[in-house]
Amino acid sequence: MPRLAAFELLRSGVPTPSREIDRIAKERGLAPRDRALLRRLVGTEVRRRGTLRALVRHLAHRKTSPELCAHLHLGLVQAFFLDRIPDHALVSETLRAVHDTLGPSKVRFVNAVLREALRLRQAGHSGDPRRDLVGRQLHLAVPVFHDPQEHPLLWAEEALSLPAPLYKRWVARHGAELARSLAIQALDEPPLSLRATDPAQRDALLAELCADTLRPRPGAHPALLLVPSDETESAVHSTAFRAGRLTVQGETALRAAEAVEARPGERVLDLCAAPGGKTAVLAGAGARVVACDSSADRLERVRSTLERLRLAERVELALSDGTAALREELFDAVLVDAPCTNTGVLAARPEARWRFGPAHKQALAALQRRLLEQGAARVRPGGRLVWSTCALDPDENRRRVDAFLPQHPGWTLEAEAESLPDTSTTQSAGAGPVDGGYWARLRRA
């Protein structure tokens, strides 16, 4: 039952429940349709958590336990954000899940909250931002959110489910209109970005997926196809994907790997390799790659990806947090795709928004400085280093590079690019990217 699986994931307190979906679906033997529902339930709960919290505060009228909140959130997800589940089914299935996990004493309370939620739900928009559900043609019968004119940050946390500190930084850098647009895009699962391992075959793969009743469209990059998010399960189980002719990769991530300019015969170090998409681009260019990661599980994902793409023989895997465990060697190029706040991919990694804060940023800053130093130390004279993140914060991008260069004479900034995400499902062919981020290529004299 996907609803019970979703409850278990949310109750477990794992920091990245979306990444655990495939594991728990496999453990429970969920069919593709149930797996897709599980993905929608968990992903929507995380993306809309701020709104769900505001609704529970309004409806419950009392403090609720984390377990009860998890059930209420999943019920409200179905009531307000999933269109194909009838009201009677969402109420009955939620009550059954509550009964089976928390006992009969909680059923009456949850039933009352859900019935009141359905009465609160109204069709269309009211024009009142305290009542309208952003991104949905629904509004609430009474004001639930703060007034954005008086409390814009609190409104953003409730109506846009974006933590106030992050929204404040976006407004300061991009202006209120673009900040709101970025936040709205992050409320929905983005299209799945697939890379044709042979770009010349992209049109043929487009036709092949269409023949499988999927609805892909070309991305802006000549190797990419974009598939609607509700077709993710079908796409990754397609013949083309299983045969290694397609793989998951966003445009910004792909362009960062291409910025390394790996060539046949070169030795390249990929310092933070998981899940392996950029490693595959480097190996596919003919380079011999040493791929590092600090997690054995993540490194196994790299191995699996490379084997599916038939590139494993060109890559040496190394379990290492940095370069300390590697043999002394200089490389023609080093890619440091650094751990970051993930603020450029909040639609795909929705949990990242709830980790954003001073303590998390400070810990990441120390790690990023160390990785940049270690990566640079492994570049041969005349070689290249590419620094990349999937973040939108200058502190992790250009300012990180600007802090490095004055302390390292002989290094120069050769090229850089920053991309903002555009996950709109109404994009025309060639639009994108669905992932935001930054890369910079540095050259050692």
Secondary structure, DSSP 4 states (H G I P E B T S, - for coil): -HHHHHHHHHHHT-S-GGGGHHHHHHHHT--HHHHHHHHHHHHHHHHTHHHHHHHHHHHH-S---HHHHHHHHHHHHHHHT-SSS-HHHHHHHHHHHHHHHH-GGGHHHHHHHHHHHHHHEEES--S-TTTB-TTSSEEESS--SPPTTT-HHHHHHHHS---HHHHHHHHHHH-HHHHHHHHHHTTSPPPEEEEESSGGGHHHHHHHHHHTT---EE-SSTTEEEE-GGGHHHHHTSHHHHTTSEEE--HHHHHHHHHT---TT-EEEESS-TT-HHHHHHHHTT-EEEEEES-HHHHHHHHHHHHHTT-GGGEEEEE-SSSTTS-S--EEEEEEE-----TT-TTTSTTHHHH-SHHHHHHHHHHHHHHHHHHHHTEEEEEEEEEEES---GGGTHHHHHHHGGGSTTEEEEEEEEE-----TTPPTT---SS-EEEEEEEE-
